[in-house]
Amino acid sequence: FGEELRLGEWKPRKTSQKIRRLWVDSEHEFFEDDTGAFYAKGPNSYGELGFPFLFNGPVRLPFPETVTSIEAYLNTSFAVGSSGKLYSWGTGKDLGEKTDKKLTPGVVPLEPLK
């Protein structure tokens, strides 16, 4: 998590945050700090950071509950909340949506297996 000097060239940045866990994908990254807060960094071209505007982050994820698990996959993101709800956002077509972009985290409706 540093400063991009040129496309693909990064300068490391010192931070006072202690990183507990890190998830890295080719398009974006997530990290959890020592307080349990989750942050995202990347281009956000498809809303994969969970916000409806372009920026590179890092930025704290906007969740209505505590995140217990998170995953980055191409331009799509998934998280599980403390309630057990599954959230998704990013490239909507990867999620079975009719839209190209799902810009903010939304609950994935799950049905029990029959």
Summary of the structure (lengths in Angstrom):
residues: 114
radius of gyration: 14.5
end to end distance: 44.2
largest distance: 52.8
contacts: 301
relative contact order: 0.16
helix: 4%
strand: 46%
